[in-house]
Structure formats: C-alpha cells, structure tokens
Amino acid sequence: MSRVEILQEMQLVIQEQLDREDIVLTEATKLNDLGVDSIELMEFIINLEDEFPLEISDNTIDHMDKVSDLLDYLSEQLNNK
C-alpha cells in the first residue's frame, strides 16, 4: 500500500469519526491540530488499528507529533507484512 493510499484512508477514518468532511490531512499536519482531545485521538488510533489490521502501542503514539510520523509507522508496518 502506498503512502498516498494510507494517507487517504487515514483522512477517511478521521472524517468519519468526527463526522466532518472538511478535514484534510497532509504529512505536515500535527496530530494536536486535528481538533481532537486525547480520548478522540485514541479513538482515531483504535479506528486505524481496525482499518489496517495491526497494533499501535501507546508508547509508539507518544513519540509521534505529526501525521507523517504516523504515516511512516503505518507504511513500514503494512509493507513489512
């Protein structure tokens, strides 16, 4: 799966979760700028785990600042399966 495809899926997940089609993710988007609180962010991660059958540890998330960090992780995990 390409980075572009993963990013598109991530965007669909957050748009559906928040019921907001106006959210546009880029690699430079900061996770804190998504307009979600910590619980909603964890729901986003859980939804991503469901969308891409893999597990993302809390420790991994704690070291992520931008969408590109999450994208790097997902891309690596999905392409190493």
OpenMM code with the backbone's topology and positions (N, CA, C; nanometers):
from openmm import Vec3, app, unit

residues = "MET SER ARG VAL GLU ILE LEU GLN GLU MET GLN LEU VAL ILE GLN GLU GLN LEU ASP ARG GLU ASP ILE VAL LEU THR GLU ALA THR LYS LEU ASN ASP LEU GLY VAL ASP SER ILE GLU LEU MET GLU PHE ILE ILE ASN LEU GLU ASP GLU PHE PRO LEU GLU ILE SER ASP ASN THR ILE ASP HIS MET ASP LYS VAL SER ASP LEU LEU ASP TYR LEU SER GLU GLN LEU ASN ASN LYS".split()
positions = [
    Vec3(0.0853, -0.1170, 0.0000),
    Vec3(0.0000, 0.0000, 0.0000),
    Vec3(0.0906, 0.1242, 0.0000),
    Vec3(0.0620, 0.2184, -0.0848),
    Vec3(0.1452, 0.3392, -0.0965),
    Vec3(0.1136, 0.4382, 0.0156),
    Vec3(0.2060, 0.5314, 0.0373),
    Vec3(0.1863, 0.6360, 0.1385),
    Vec3(0.0614, 0.7183, 0.1081),
    Vec3(0.0394, 0.7462, -0.0198),
    Vec3(-0.0774, 0.8257, -0.0601),
    Vec3(-0.2055, 0.7512, -0.0243),
    Vec3(-0.2094, 0.6220, -0.0494),
    Vec3(-0.3286, 0.5421, -0.0172),
    Vec3(-0.3512, 0.5362, 0.1336),
    Vec3(-0.2434, 0.5204, 0.2084),
    Vec3(-0.2556, 0.5166, 0.3546),
    Vec3(-0.3064, 0.6508, 0.4063),
    Vec3(-0.2503, 0.7598, 0.3550),
    Vec3(-0.2935, 0.8934, 0.3963),
    Vec3(-0.4413, 0.9149, 0.3639),
    Vec3(-0.4851, 0.8702, 0.2482),
    Vec3(-0.6261, 0.8840, 0.2105),
    Vec3(-0.7154, 0.8060, 0.3064),
    Vec3(-0.6736, 0.6854, 0.3427),
    Vec3(-0.7517, 0.6050, 0.4370),
    Vec3(-0.7548, 0.6708, 0.5746),
    Vec3(-0.6403, 0.7250, 0.6171),
    Vec3(-0.6354, 0.7956, 0.7453),
    Vec3(-0.7330, 0.9125, 0.7455),
    Vec3(-0.7357, 0.9857, 0.6364),
    Vec3(-0.8255, 1.1010, 0.6267),
    Vec3(-0.9710, 1.0563, 0.6336),
    Vec3(-1.0045, 0.9495, 0.5641),
    Vec3(-1.1419, 0.8982, 0.5688),
    Vec3(-1.1802, 0.8551, 0.7098),
    Vec3(-1.0877, 0.7926, 0.7796),
    Vec3(-1.1139, 0.7463, 0.9159),
    Vec3(-1.1442, 0.8642, 1.0079),
    Vec3(-1.0619, 0.9680, 1.0033),
    Vec3(-1.0833, 1.0830, 1.0931),
    Vec3(-1.2077, 1.1618, 1.0522),
    Vec3(-1.2343, 1.1720, 0.9231),
    Vec3(-1.3553, 1.2413, 0.8782),
    Vec3(-1.4802, 1.1688, 0.9262),
    Vec3(-1.4784, 1.0367, 0.9153),
    Vec3(-1.5942, 0.9582, 0.9595),
    Vec3(-1.6099, 0.9651, 1.1106),
    Vec3(-1.5003, 0.9526, 1.1815),
    Vec3(-1.5053, 0.9556, 1.3274),
    Vec3(-1.5638, 1.0863, 1.3781),
    Vec3(-1.5202, 1.1978, 1.3197),
    Vec3(-1.5647, 1.3291, 1.3661),
    Vec3(-1.6856, 1.3813, 1.2903),
    Vec3(-1.7300, 1.3055, 1.1904),
    Vec3(-1.8413, 1.3464, 1.1047),
    Vec3(-1.8159, 1.4857, 1.0466),
    Vec3(-1.6920, 1.5022, 0.9933),
    Vec3(-1.6503, 1.6300, 0.9343),
    Vec3(-1.5738, 1.6029, 0.8055),
    Vec3(-1.6375, 1.6286, 0.6954),
    Vec3(-1.5739, 1.6044, 0.5657),
    Vec3(-1.4726, 1.7127, 0.5287),
    Vec3(-1.4695, 1.8223, 0.6047),
    Vec3(-1.3791, 1.9330, 0.5720),
    Vec3(-1.2362, 1.9109, 0.6221),
    Vec3(-1.2114, 1.8048, 0.6979),
    Vec3(-1.0770, 1.7781, 0.7478),
    Vec3(-0.9906, 1.7254, 0.6339),
    Vec3(-0.8760, 1.7916, 0.6152),
    Vec3(-0.7806, 1.7495, 0.5129),
    Vec3(-0.6478, 1.7235, 0.5822),
    Vec3(-0.5988, 1.6004, 0.5701),
    Vec3(-0.4712, 1.5652, 0.6288),
    Vec3(-0.3595, 1.5806, 0.5272),
    Vec3(-0.2487, 1.6323, 0.5740),
    Vec3(-0.1254, 1.6314, 0.4958),
    Vec3(-0.0185, 1.5717, 0.5871),
    Vec3(0.0953, 1.5411, 0.5307),
    Vec3(0.2024, 1.4850, 0.6134),
    Vec3(0.2485, 1.5846, 0.7189),
    Vec3(0.2321, 1.7132, 0.6933),
    Vec3(0.2759, 1.8170, 0.7869),
    Vec3(0.1746, 1.8450, 0.8975),
    Vec3(0.0540, 1.7901, 0.8861),
    Vec3(-0.0485, 1.8138, 0.9878),
    Vec3(-0.0013, 1.7596, 1.1225),
    Vec3(-0.0075, 1.8446, 1.2231),
    Vec3(0.0272, 1.8000, 1.3585),
    Vec3(-0.0931, 1.7288, 1.4182),
    Vec3(-0.0672, 1.6207, 1.4877),
    Vec3(-0.1764, 1.5448, 1.5486),
    Vec3(-0.2562, 1.6317, 1.6450),
    Vec3(-0.1886, 1.7241, 1.7133),
    Vec3(-0.2577, 1.8148, 1.8059),
    Vec3(-0.3467, 1.9155, 1.7335),
    Vec3(-0.3245, 1.9341, 1.6040),
    Vec3(-0.4032, 2.0302, 1.5261),
    Vec3(-0.5290, 1.9684, 1.4642),
    Vec3(-0.5558, 1.8424, 1.4953),
    Vec3(-0.6743, 1.7775, 1.4400),
    Vec3(-0.8023, 1.8239, 1.5081),
    Vec3(-0.7879, 1.8973, 1.6157),
    Vec3(-0.9059, 1.9465, 1.6867),
    Vec3(-0.9737, 1.8383, 1.7682),
    Vec3(-0.8938, 1.7427, 1.8166),
    Vec3(-0.9480, 1.6344, 1.8974),
    Vec3(-0.8806, 1.6343, 2.0341),
    Vec3(-0.9535, 1.5867, 2.1325),
    Vec3(-0.8929, 1.5724, 2.2645),
    Vec3(-0.8205, 1.4380, 2.2709),
    Vec3(-0.7605, 1.4078, 2.3835),
    Vec3(-0.6796, 1.2855, 2.3947),
    Vec3(-0.7637, 1.1590, 2.3772),
    Vec3(-0.8869, 1.1611, 2.4226),
    Vec3(-0.9741, 1.0441, 2.4068),
    Vec3(-1.0091, 1.0241, 2.2592),
    Vec3(-1.0420, 1.1331, 2.1910),
    Vec3(-1.0737, 1.1233, 2.0479),
    Vec3(-0.9515, 1.0804, 1.9673),
    Vec3(-0.8339, 1.1239, 2.0088),
    Vec3(-0.7116, 1.0817, 1.9407),
    Vec3(-0.6925, 0.9313, 1.9569),
    Vec3(-0.7154, 0.8805, 2.0764),
    Vec3(-0.7028, 0.7362, 2.0980),
    Vec3(-0.8086, 0.6597, 2.0189),
    Vec3(-0.9293, 0.7144, 2.0062),
    Vec3(-1.0323, 0.6518, 1.9230),
    Vec3(-0.9867, 0.6483, 1.7777),
    Vec3(-0.9213, 0.7548, 1.7332),
    Vec3(-0.8670, 0.7603, 1.5982),
    Vec3(-0.7644, 0.6495, 1.5780),
    Vec3(-0.6769, 0.6316, 1.6743),
    Vec3(-0.5752, 0.5265, 1.6654),
    Vec3(-0.6411, 0.3886, 1.6636),
    Vec3(-0.7399, 0.3678, 1.7492),
    Vec3(-0.8117, 0.2396, 1.7513),
    Vec3(-0.8804, 0.2147, 1.6170),
    Vec3(-0.9407, 0.3187, 1.5610),
    Vec3(-1.0046, 0.3049, 1.4299),
    Vec3(-0.9020, 0.2721, 1.3219),
    Vec3(-0.7833, 0.3315, 1.3320),
    Vec3(-0.6765, 0.2981, 1.2363),
    Vec3(-0.6331, 0.1532, 1.2530),
    Vec3(-0.6248, 0.1072, 1.3778),
    Vec3(-0.5881, -0.0325, 1.4028),
    Vec3(-0.6901, -0.1273, 1.3415),
    Vec3(-0.8170, -0.0871, 1.3440),
    Vec3(-0.9216, -0.1679, 1.2817),
    Vec3(-0.9125, -0.1631, 1.1295),
    Vec3(-0.8849, -0.0449, 1.0761),
    Vec3(-0.8773, -0.0255, 0.9306),
    Vec3(-0.7577, -0.0996, 0.8712),
    Vec3(-0.6446, -0.0867, 0.9369),
    Vec3(-0.5224, -0.1551, 0.8954),
    Vec3(-0.4954, -0.2591, 1.0036),
    Vec3(-0.5199, -0.3837, 0.9774),
    Vec3(-0.5131, -0.4833, 1.0852),
    Vec3(-0.3728, -0.4928, 1.1476),
    Vec3(-0.3477, -0.4017, 1.2413),
    Vec3(-0.2218, -0.4014, 1.3143),
    Vec3(-0.2420, -0.3316, 1.4463),
    Vec3(-0.1409, -0.3397, 1.5311),
    Vec3(-0.1491, -0.2790, 1.6634),
    Vec3(-0.0496, -0.1640, 1.6734),
    Vec3(-0.0941, -0.0546, 1.7322),
    Vec3(-0.0087, 0.0623, 1.7525),
    Vec3(-0.0018, 0.0855, 1.9027),
    Vec3(0.1154, 0.0679, 1.9588),
    Vec3(0.1284, 0.0796, 2.1046),
    Vec3(0.1179, 0.2253, 2.1499),
    Vec3(0.0780, 0.2424, 2.2750),
    Vec3(0.0698, 0.3760, 2.3334),
    Vec3(0.2068, 0.4428, 2.3321),
    Vec3(0.3111, 0.3651, 2.3574),
    Vec3(0.4467, 0.4181, 2.3577),
    Vec3(0.4841, 0.4723, 2.2194),
    Vec3(0.4417, 0.4027, 2.1155),
    Vec3(0.4682, 0.4483, 1.9790),
    Vec3(0.3975, 0.5798, 1.9531),
    Vec3(0.2730, 0.5895, 1.9919),
    Vec3(0.1937, 0.7108, 1.9716),
    Vec3(0.2535, 0.8278, 2.0483),
    Vec3(0.3044, 0.8012, 2.1675),
    Vec3(0.3626, 0.9078, 2.2492),
    Vec3(0.4795, 0.9776, 2.1806),
    Vec3(0.5433, 0.9108, 2.0861),
    Vec3(0.6590, 0.9671, 2.0161),
    Vec3(0.6232, 1.0254, 1.8797),
    Vec3(0.4954, 1.0399, 1.8536),
    Vec3(0.4504, 1.0940, 1.7257),
    Vec3(0.3953, 1.2336, 1.7439),
    Vec3(0.4362, 1.3217, 1.6538),
    Vec3(0.3931, 1.4607, 1.6606),
    Vec3(0.3069, 1.4977, 1.5405),
    Vec3(0.3435, 1.4449, 1.4242),
    Vec3(0.2754, 1.4820, 1.3003),
    Vec3(0.2164, 1.3594, 1.2310),
    Vec3(0.1279, 1.3867, 1.1384),
    Vec3(0.0685, 1.2808, 1.0576),
    Vec3(0.1783, 1.2019, 0.9867),
    Vec3(0.2852, 1.2704, 0.9454),
    Vec3(0.3940, 1.1996, 0.8761),
    Vec3(0.4572, 1.0933, 0.9648),
    Vec3(0.4649, 1.1164, 1.0960),
    Vec3(0.5195, 1.0159, 1.1879),
    Vec3(0.4316, 0.8915, 1.1892),
    Vec3(0.3024, 0.9138, 1.1975),
    Vec3(0.2071, 0.8028, 1.1960),
    Vec3(0.2089, 0.7330, 1.0611),
    Vec3(0.2175, 0.8103, 0.9565),
    Vec3(0.2240, 0.7564, 0.8212),
    Vec3(0.3489, 0.6714, 0.8015),
    Vec3(0.4625, 0.7175, 0.8511),
    Vec3(0.5870, 0.6398, 0.8434),
    Vec3(0.5685, 0.5042, 0.9108),
    Vec3(0.5110, 0.5067, 1.0302),
    Vec3(0.4909, 0.3834, 1.1062),
    Vec3(0.3975, 0.2877, 1.0330),
    Vec3(0.2831, 0.3394, 0.9898),
    Vec3(0.1859, 0.2539, 0.9199),
    Vec3(0.2444, 0.1969, 0.7913),
    Vec3(0.3122, 0.2801, 0.7172),
    Vec3(0.3726, 0.2362, 0.5920),
    Vec3(0.4741, 0.1240, 0.6159),
    Vec3(0.5577, 0.1439, 0.7155),
    Vec3(0.6582, 0.0419, 0.7484),
    Vec3(0.5920, -0.0885, 0.7911),
    Vec3(0.4925, -0.0791, 0.8783),
    Vec3(0.4255, -0.1995, 0.9284),
    Vec3(0.3504, -0.2740, 0.8184),
    Vec3(0.2803, -0.1986, 0.7364),
    Vec3(0.1994, -0.2611, 0.6302),
    Vec3(0.2858, -0.3210, 0.5204),
    Vec3(0.3959, -0.2587, 0.4895),
    Vec3(0.4811, -0.3076, 0.3816),
    Vec3(0.5782, -0.4158, 0.4273),
    Vec3(0.5850, -0.4405, 0.5573),
    Vec3(0.6699, -0.5483, 0.6084),
    Vec3(0.5923, -0.6746, 0.6393),
    Vec3(0.4647, -0.6755, 0.6066),
    Vec3(0.3819, -0.7945, 0.6324),
    Vec3(0.4030, -0.8971, 0.5249),
] * unit.nanometer
topology = app.Topology()
chain = topology.addChain("A")
for resn in residues:
    res = topology.addResidue(resn, chain)
    for name in ("N", "CA", "C"):
        topology.addAtom(name, app.Element.getBySymbol(name[0]), res)
